[in-house]
Amino acid sequence: MLKFIKNFRKDENGAVTVDWVVLTAAVVALGAAGYNSISSGTSALSGTTQTFIEGKNPNGGT
């Protein structure tokens, strides 16, 4: 049993998997943060554009 624990401690195969899981989670989190930032910005721009267009007369007057 002691030999198994020593070998398990020296084995680094599992550490690579943990690194990839952490890196993948970071990429997903950054993607979600970017999406939220872009989404709120486009919503504000759409609202401003709607307000501007609603104030215009289709016959050319203001």
C-alpha positions, 0 to 999 in steps of 0.5 A: 500500500505504501508503494502504491501511494508513492507511485501515485504521488510521482505520477503526473498524468492526472495533473495534465488533465486538471490543467486542461480542465482549469484552462477550459473553464477559464476560456468559457468564463471569459467567453461568457463575460464577453458575451454579457458585455456585448449583449448589454452594449447592443441592447442600449444601442438598439434602444437609442436607435429606436428612440431616434427613429420614433421621433422622425416623421416619415414624410421628411419633417421632424 
